[in-house]
Amino acid sequence: MGDDQVAVRLHGHAGAGGREAVAGEQPLTGREPVAEGDVVGACGDGLVEYRPSGAATATDSFLAVGSPGEALDVDGAEKTDAGRVVTFRITAAGAFSEVDALWQGTADDTLSGTAETGDRFGEKVTAVNTAPRATSTVSTLRVAVGIPGEAVGTAAGAGAVQTFPLLGTAGDSDVWIEAGNPSGLPGTPGAGQHVGRSLTFTGTNLYVGMPYGPALGAVHVLPWPNVSGGTKAAVTTHKPGAGGLPPTGGGFGYAAK
């Protein structure tokens, strides 16, 4: 491969009807060069079923791949480790095509936030299809992207999460999640909390782990409307010392599944 390519490898993805769609090493081209030190394929659950319009079942899939170590040019300045996420469509036959590149953008666009040095956007990705048996829409396909290096105010490394539709225009309905904002994530931004390092989407909720504090850590369960632009609902919190959990230990929420 050339200097402007990077490979993504899929093994044994079982698609609709049990068919296996396997894509070997697929080069990502036509984007910024991948430099030494970039991290591609960051951890997460970024593969979901996709039913195209006119199809009888979910024959295809969407894949979101994080590249948190990627340097980006923002208004002529290089932002090291700003990060981005690239999305792909995979057919049942294994055909593999790039759909979009997600990033925080600049201060002048419609996206929430701005790409900055050390954000590590895409360190964790988790995607969901809330209606896999129906034709997929902007409202049913979504990806949550962790931004654990995000500075919030004066709190360095407070972290944040941003959700995007996998169909349509990203900036039309992205949702920004940080501690204490309208998403319902409890608390206030704290230095080194690294919100976004522990994420899991389900068909009804987004689970946000906060193992780095405050206190012994927590897992916050954000209902679907809170993370997709709907009417906000109550957030459930699980943490040591509450709900029957012992008030000891630490790093609670490091992995939320």
C-alpha positions in Angstrom: 0.0 0.0 0.0 1.0 3.6 -0.5 1.7 6.2 2.1 -1.9 7.5 1.9 -3.6 4.2 2.6 -4.4 2.2 5.7 -6.1 -1.2 5.9 -9.2 -2.3 7.7 -9.7 -6.1 8.1 -13.0 -7.8 8.9 -13.3 -11.4 9.9 -16.4 -13.5 9.8 -19.1 -10.9 10.2 -22.4 -12.7 10.2 -24.9 -10.7 8.3 -28.7 -11.0 7.9 -29.8 -14.6 7.5 -26.5 -15.9 8.9 -24.6 -15.1 5.7 -21.0 -14.3 6.3 -19.6 -11.1 4.8 -15.8 -11.0 4.9 -13.8 -8.1 3.7 -10.1 -8.6 3.6 -7.6 -5.8 3.9 -9.4 -2.8 2.4 -7.4 0.4 1.8 -8.9 3.7 2.8 -7.9 6.2 0.1 -8.7 9.7 -0.9 -8.3 11.1 2.6 -5.5 12.7 4.6 -2.3 10.6 4.7 -1.9 8.3 7.7 1.2 9.2 9.5 3.4 7.3 11.9 1.7 7.2 15.3 -1.8 7.3 14.0 -4.1 4.7 15.5 -6.8 3.2 13.2 -9.5 0.8 14.2 -9.9 2.0 17.8 -11.9 -0.2 20.1 -15.7 -0.3 20.1 -18.8 -1.9 18.7 -19.0 0.0 15.5 -20.7 -2.7 13.3 -24.5 -2.7 12.8 -27.0 -4.2 10.4 -28.4 -1.9 7.7 -31.6 -2.4 5.7 -31.4 -0.3 2.5 -34.6 1.2 1.0 -36.3 -1.4 -1.1 -34.6 -4.4 0.5 -36.7 -7.1 2.2 -34.3 -7.6 5.1 -31.1 -6.0 6.6 -28.8 -7.3 3.9 -26.0 -4.8 4.5 -24.0 -3.4 7.4 -22.5 -0.1 8.5 -19.1 0.0 10.1 -17.6 2.9 12.0 -13.8 2.9 12.4 -12.1 5.3 14.9 -8.7 6.9 14.2 -8.0 8.8 17.4 -4.3 9.4 16.8 -4.9 11.2 13.4 -3.6 14.7 13.0 -6.0 17.1 11.2 -5.6 20.4 9.5 -8.0 22.9 11.1 -8.0 26.4 9.5 -4.4 25.9 8.4 -3.1 24.6 11.7 -2.2 21.0 12.4 -4.0 19.5 15.3 -2.1 16.4 16.5 -4.2 13.5 17.9 -7.4 15.4 17.0 -8.9 12.2 15.6 -11.8 11.2 13.3 -14.1 8.4 12.5 -14.7 6.9 9.0 -17.9 5.1 8.2 -18.3 2.3 5.6 -21.1 0.3 4.0 -20.6 -3.4 3.6 -22.9 -5.5 1.4 -23.8 -9.1 2.0 -21.4 -10.1 -0.7 -18.6 -8.3 1.0 -18.4 -5.2 -1.1 -16.9 -2.4 0.9 -17.4 1.4 0.3 -16.6 4.5 2.3 -19.6 6.6 3.2 -18.5 9.5 5.4 -15.7 10.9 7.6 -16.8 12.3 10.9 -14.8 14.8 12.9 -15.5 17.8 15.2 -14.9 20.3 12.4 -14.2 24.0 12.9 -15.8 26.8 14.9 -17.7 27.9 11.8 -19.5 24.8 10.8 -22.8 23.2 11.9 -21.2 20.5 14.1 -20.8 20.8 17.8 -17.3 21.3 19.1 -14.0 22.1 17.3 -11.2 19.6 16.5 -8.3 20.3 18.8 -4.9 18.8 19.6 -5.2 15.9 22.0 -9.0 15.4 21.6 -8.6 11.8 20.5 -12.0 11.8 18.8 -12.9 8.2 17.9 -10.9 6.4 20.7 -14.1 4.6 21.4 -17.0 4.1 18.9 -20.3 2.3 19.4 -23.1 2.1 16.9 -26.8 1.0 17.0 -29.7 0.2 14.7 -32.8 0.7 16.9 -35.1 -1.0 14.3 -33.0 -3.6 12.4 -36.1 -5.3 10.8 -37.3 -2.0 9.3 -35.9 0.1 6.5 -33.0 2.1 8.0 -33.4 5.8 8.4 -31.6 8.8 9.9 -33.6 8.2 13.1 -32.7 4.6 13.6 -29.0 4.4 12.7 -26.6 6.2 15.0 -23.0 6.1 16.2 -21.6 7.5 19.5 -18.0 8.7 19.4 -15.8 9.1 22.5 -13.6 12.2 22.8 -11.7 11.4 26.0 -9.1 14.1 25.5 -11.6 16.9 25.1 -11.0 20.0 27.4 -14.2 21.4 28.7 -13.6 25.0 29.9 -10.5 24.8 32.1 -10.9 21.1 32.8 -8.2 19.4 30.7 -9.1 15.9 29.6 -12.6 16.1 31.0 -13.8 14.3 27.9 -17.1 14.2 26.0 -19.2 12.1 23.7 -20.7 13.1 20.3 -23.5 11.1 18.5 -24.1 11.3 14.8 -26.6 9.7 12.4 -25.1 7.1 10.1 -27.3 8.3 7.3 -27.9 11.8 6.1 -25.8 14.9 7.0 -23.8 14.6 10.3 -24.2 18.2 11.3 -28.0 18.1 11.0 -28.6 16.1 14.1 -25.4 15.6 16.0 -25.7 15.6 19.8 -23.0 16.8 22.2 -22.7 15.0 25.6 -20.6 16.3 28.5 -21.1 16.2 32.3 -23.8 18.7 33.4 -25.1 19.6 29.9 -28.7 19.1 28.6 -28.0 15.5 27.7 -28.6 14.6 31.3 -25.1 13.2 32.0 -24.7 14.0 35.7 -22.0 16.1 37.4 -19.7 18.8 36.3 -16.7 18.4 33.9 -13.5 17.4 35.8 -9.9 17.3 34.7 -8.8 13.8 33.8 -12.3 12.3 33.9 -11.9 11.2 30.2 -15.6 10.9 29.5 -15.9 8.8 26.3 -13.5 6.0 27.0 -16.2 3.6 28.1 -19.3 3.6 25.9 -22.0 1.0 24.8 -25.1 1.6 22.7 -28.2 -0.6 23.0 -31.5 -0.3 21.2 -32.8 2.0 24.0 -29.9 3.5 25.9 -26.4 4.8 25.7 -24.2 3.6 28.6 -21.5 6.0 29.6 -18.9 4.8 32.0 -16.9 7.2 34.1 -14.2 5.1 35.8 -11.8 8.0 36.4 -14.1 9.9 38.7 -15.6 11.6 40.4 -15.2 9.3 43.5 -15.1 5.6 42.7 -16.6 5.9 39.3 -20.1 5.3 37.8 -22.1 4.1 34.8 -24.8 6.5 33.6 -27.6 5.2 31.4 -28.8 7.8 29.0 -32.1 7.1 27.3 -32.3 7.2 23.5 -34.1 10.6 23.3 -31.3 12.2 25.3 -28.6 11.1 22.8 -30.6 11.5 19.5 -32.1 15.0 19.9 -35.5 14.0 21.4 -37.3 15.1 24.5 -35.0 14.4 27.5 -35.8 11.6 29.9 -34.5 10.7 33.4 -30.9 9.2 33.5 -30.2 6.2 35.6 -26.9 6.0 37.5 -25.1 2.9 38.9 -22.2 3.5 41.3 -20.5 2.1 44.4 -22.5 2.7 47.5 -25.9 3.0 45.8 -28.5 0.5 44.7 -27.0 -2.3 46.8 -23.5 -2.0 45.3 -20.7 -2.0 48.0 -19.1 1.4 48.6 -15.6 0.1 47.9 -13.2 -0.3 45.0 -12.5 2.0 42.2 -12.6 2.4 38.4 -16.2 1.5 38.4 -17.5 1.8 34.8 -14.2 1.0 33.1 -16.1 -1.4 30.9 -19.9 -1.1 30.4 -21.5 -3.8 28.3 
